[in-house]
């Protein structure tokens, strides 16, 4: 229970940041889809490339920010003693997922945008299977504990970020191309304001989870946090169905609006 509680305390904090990727992904897919509908493919590629580049830069900046903020945030949630030690063991490695989480979360929208939804599905599936398989290897076989769990999670999201970038670079026949482009701040702001509702939705889930954990730690300790984490996991299965639907329809509507 202590190790699982640590994963959930850190996990809710980590979940705050992929919300930025979802904001850029949902807002970006809508804007790029509209440009494609208007047959402005070059401009759509420039916006797409600028969003991806901005996400990579932002993710790199967030790695040290999250790394050094894990301890005070965990203490604020009530972690101490062995639980705090487990949080830091997991959290300091999990901080390196920031860059890849941002990119992975937005590319789910971009796969739908170029009508390659099946690749988004396969990519997400491989991420999950890789994470689960490496969890079993590192935790059970190698006995690495929470360090192994964190490395397994990192490996999964690294694949989820690197695979789509390589795919968009290598495939020149897609409706948008990924190339080096200047960060267009006007487009970034437009994508952000367009997708901010998606970010707020995901931020609220993570923040409510953190507030619940604070109260659970106060009343019942780490066992309650572990139990709540299991319930959260079940809820996310159902939330994923609706989120997938939203991801699928956004670029279609945007394209038809542009057309």
Buried (B, 14 or more C-beta within 10 A) or exposed (E): BBBBBBBBBBBBBBBBBBBBBBBBBBBBBBBBBBBBBBEBBEBBBBBBBBBBBBBBEBBEEBBEEBBEBBBEBBEEBBBEEEBBBBBBBBBBBBBBBBBBBBBBBBBBBBBBBBEBBEBBEEBBEBBEEBBEEBBEBBBEEEEBBBBBBBBBBBBBBBBBBEBBBEBBEEEEEBBBBBEEBEEBEEBBEBBBEBBBEBBEBBBEBBBEBBEBBBBBBEEEBBEBBBBBBEEBEEEEEEBEEEBBEBBBEBBBEBBEEBE
